[in-house]
């Protein structure tokens, strides 16, 4: 029996793949030419020109108007990703704030909104918190529409154990088995009906922050690292050869609940002596008698003994937890995000001393340069938005008709 659609389907699949290849090449280069793309991916110039024309017609690429003269042949028109059209919506929900951003295909934040909210409020259940996040997202999408950007999808960066679109457990919020994607999607569609059916993805906020650092940070060629995010609690993520290490159920990286003192204070998770009871924002501020992180930094700068003692203890416990992770996973570096970059001058001495004493490889001496602050341009909301854009780059034809409204 003949199957006339087989070869056609195969040809269509090859073209989809090649469109992705061209778009990703231009995205990674920032600016390039048809000839340079052809040389990079190994296709003929006519084939690349055909693919480029389709991507231009669909609005994924634009011609800058500039020309670039290569080593041979005529100067070529410079191509770059479009800063209109498909965009990623990133939403980070944390214990005391919600951040929303819209990122275009160039990787640029075009809209950003942050509201500081106490999401532990007894009068606000999970549905209320997600509805607030949807309201902020709707406002961001309205601003994005004025910039001719339409969401190709949304990424939710959520605290706690996240899988299957739900928050299985978030001790610091008191959430258990919360269908976060469903609640957020319903609330957003009510505010902006055009977003009904918008593709949604969700993950732990520390994982999203690590992806932002990987894709937008200043890591250079570094691709295997631990990423810690200090907020009310302590989030962790593990990146190995450029990929998140998720574990059997997607829950890997919960370093904030690694026990550093078995006789320590009771944690919201039910255990005792978890890292976040010493190095989380709430615990650290309470121990230092400070109102907020800037106040803590001012007190430490002034040499206040209580603040310095709290920071030294937090650094020691961070070093204790990280040395175990370093011995187990052998990362190239540890990246500290959230509140930690602001406090590194006072955390580092005790932290690096613990690592030097406890890491068996001998590679974690204070002058090794393996402990570094997260980039100022990365956070979990940006990682969530970028996750959407990676799907667009992987199959642009699937997003040729933008979803949104």
N, C-alpha and C positions, 0 to 999 in steps of 0.2 A: 504494500500500500504506500502511495506517495504521501509525503507530508510537506506540502508546498510552503507552509508557514515556518518550517524549521530553519532553513537558511536565512530567511528574512528576520526571524527573531534573533538568530545568532548575530547577524549584521547589526541589528539595532542594539544589542547588548554591547557589542564592541564599540559602537559609536558613543553610547552612554559612558562607558569606561574612559574613552579617549577625551570626551568633554570634561570629565572630572580631572583627568590628568593635566589637561591644558589649564583649567581654572586653578587647580592647586599650584601649578608651576608659577603662574602669574601672581597668585596670592603670596606665595613664599618669597618671590623676588621683589614684590612691591611695585616695581616698574620694569618692563622688559619689552622685547620686540618679538614679532612672529618668528624671525630667523633664530633668535636665541632660544625660544621655546622649542622649535623643531630640533635644534642641536641638542638640547637638554633631554628631551624625551625620546629622540630617535625616530620621529616620524618625518615624512617628506614635508617640504614647505607648502606645497599645494594642499596637502591633507590638513596641516595645521591652520592654514588660512581659512579653509572651509569651516573648521571647528570654531575658530575665533569669530568668524562672521556670525555663526549661530549664537555664540555667547554674547556678542554685541547686540544682536537683535532681541535676545531675551533679557537684556539689561544687567547681566552679571559682570560684563567688562565694559570699559570705556576707553576711547583713544584720547590721550592727553593733549594732542595738538603739537607735541614736541617730536623731534626726530632724533634718532640715535644712529651714529655711524659705527658699524662693527668693523671687523678686520677685513671683510671682503664684501663686495656687492654694494648696492645702493643703500643709502640711509633708510632705516625702517621707522615707521610710526610707533611711538611708545604706547604700550598697553598697560592698564592698571585696573585693579578691581573697582567696581562701581561703588560710590558712596551713597547711592540711593537703591531702592528695591529691597530685596530680602535682607532681613536683619535678625539678630538673635536677641530675645528678651531674657534677661537673667534676673532672678528674684532670690534674694537671700533673706531668710527668716531666722533671726537669732533671738536670744533671750531678751535683750533690751533694745533691739532695733530691727528695722526692715530696710533693706537697700534694694533698689530696682535700677537696672541699667539696660540700655538698648545699644547694641554694638553692630556696626555695619560690616560689610565684607572686607574692608581694609583692616579690620581689627580695632577700629577707633570707637571709643565711647562717645555716643552722640547725645544721649540723654541719661541723666543720673539723678535719682531721687533717694534721699535717706530720711527716715523718720525715726526718732528715738521714742520707743514705746516699751512699757513694761509688760511684756507678753506673759509674765507670770501672774498678772492680775487675777485674783480669784473670780472677778466678775466677767472675765473674758475667757471663754473656752477655746478649744482649738479651731472650731469653725469661725469664731469671731476674729481670731488672729489671722486666719487665712483670708477672711473677707477684707480685713484691713489691707493686707498685702495686695489683694486683687484691686482694691481701690487705688493704691499707689501705682500699681502696674497700669491700670486704665489711664491714669493721668500721664504717665510716661509714654504710653502708646499714642495718646492724643498729640503730645509734643512731637513724637517721632513721625506721625502722619504729616505734620506740617513741614517736615524735612524730606518728605517723599520716601519714607521708610516704612515697610510693612513687615510684621513679624512672621518669620518662617516657622517659628516654634518658640517654646518657652522652656527654660530650665529652672528647676526649683532647688535651691541649696538649703537643706534642712538640718536641724540639729538632731543628734542621736543616731539610733540604728534605723537605717532607711533601706527598704527593699520593696519591689513590686508596687511602687507608687504610694506606699504608706510609710508612716513613721511608726516603727514597731515599738520603740521606747525612746523617750527623750526625758531623762530624769530631771533636768533643770527646768523643764517646762511642765512636768507632770503629765506628759502625753503618753498614751499607750494605744497602739493599734488605731492610729488616726489615718483615714484615707485622704492624705493631703492633696494628691493630684486631683482627685474628684471634687473635693470641696473648693479648691482654688479655681478649677476650670468652671464650675457652676457659678461661682461668684463673679468671675471675670466676664463670662458670657452674659450675665445679667446686666453688667455695666456697659459692655461693648459687644452687642450681639454678633458682630462680624467675626469675633474670635471663637465662636462655637466650632468645635472640631480642631482647634489649634493643636498640633502635636506637642505633647508635654513629656519631659523627662525629669527625673528627680534623683538626688544623691545626697549623701552626707555633706555638710557644708565644708568640712575639712578637706574632703576629696576634691570638691569644686575649687577650693582655694589653691590646692596643689596643682590642679590642671592649669589654673590661671598663671601660676608661677612658671610652669613648664612651657606654656605657649607664649606668654607675654613678658616673662621676667628677664633677669639678667644672669642666667645660669650658664650661658655659653654652650659648650658641648656637654655639660653635665646632665646626665639622664637617669641617675640612680640616687635618690635622696629621701630622707625623712622630712616631712613638713609638719610643723606644729603650729597651731593657731591658738593663741591665748585670748580667750574672751571670758565670760562669766565662768565657763568651764575651760577645759583644755581639749582641743580636737587634734587628731593626728591623721596623717595619710602617708602611704608608702608608695613611692614611684620606683619601678625597676625597669631599666632600659626603655624609659619613655612611656611605660604603661602602668596604670594603677594596679596595685596588688590588692585585690578585694577580699580574698578569703573564700571559703566554701559557701557562705551565705551572704556575702557582701558587707560584712561587718568588721573587716580588718582595719586596724589603725586606731582603735579606741584606747590610746595611750593615757588619756586623762583618767581612766579608771584602772590603770595599772597601780597596784598597791606598792607604796614606797615605805610604809610603816604599818605593820600589821596591828599595832595597838593604837593607831591614830584615830582621829575624829570620824564619826559616822558620816558616810557620804549619802547623797540622795539616791544613788543607785542601790543602796542597801549594804554595801561593803564598808570596810573601815580603811582609813589611811590612804585613800586614792590620791594620785598626784594633784588633781584639781583642788583638793582640800588644802594644798600648800601653795600651788602656783597658778591657780585660777584667779581671775580678776577679783571676784567677790572675796575670796579668802585672803588674797594679798592686801587688798585695801583695808579689810577688817584688822588684819594683823598689824598694819602700819598706822592705823588710825587716820587714813586719808580719805578725802571725799571722792576723788576720781583719779584717773591715771596722771593727768597733768599735775594735780596736787601732790601725788606721790613722788613724781619726778622732782618737783620743786623742793620737797622735804628732803629727799635724798641729796640733791645738789647742795642744800644748806647743811648737810651733815647731821641731820636729826637721827639720833641713835635708834629710835624705834623703827623708822622707815628703813634704815640701812640693815637692821637685823632681820626685818621681814623679807627684804630683797635677797639677803644672803641665804636665808633658809629656803626661799623659793628656788634660788639658783642651785643650792645643794640638792634639793629634791628633783629638780629638772635633770641635773647631772646623773643622779642615781637612776632615774627612769630611762634616760637616753642611753646610758652605758649598757643597760640590758638590751635595749633595742639595737644598738650598734653591734654588740657581740653576736646577736642573733641574725641580723640582716646584712651587715657589712656595707652600709651605704657610702657613697663618695662624700656626702655632706649632710648636715642638718640645717634646715631652713626654718627660721623662727619668724612667725607672722603674728597678726593681731596686735595685742598690746606690747609684745616682747621687744620689737625694735626700739621702742621709746625708752625701754628700761635696761637695755643691754649693758651699758657701762657699769651697772651695779649688780646685774645678774651674772655676768660673764666670769668674774674671778672664781666664785664657788662652783659654778657650772663646769668650767673647763678643768678645774682641779679634780672634780669627781670623775670626769671623762678620762683624764690622764691616768688616774689611779685605777680605774675599773675596766677600761676598754683593753682587751687582751692583745689587740693587734699592735699596740704601740704607735698607732697612726694619729692619735687624738691628743697630741700635746698642745698647749696653749698657742703655740706659734704655727700650728699646722694649717690654719685657714679653712678648716672644714666646717666651722660654725659660722653661719652668715644670716643677716637679716633678710626678710622677704622684701621684694621690690615694692616701692611705693605705689606702683601702677597696677598691682594685682590684688584681687580679693575674690571671695566666693561668688559674688553676683556676676563678676566678669567671667569667671570660669564657667558658670552655668550658661551664660550667653554664648560663649565660645563653643560649648558642646553642641549647641544648635547649629552654629555656623560650620562646624566640622561635618555635620550631616549634609548640609547644603553643598559643601565642597565635594563630598563623596558621591553625590548624585544630583547635580544641578537641575536635570530635567524634572525631578520629582517636585521641585519648588519653582517651576517656571511660571506658575500662576500663584502669586502670593496669597496667603491666607491672612485675613485680618479685616479690620474695619474701624 
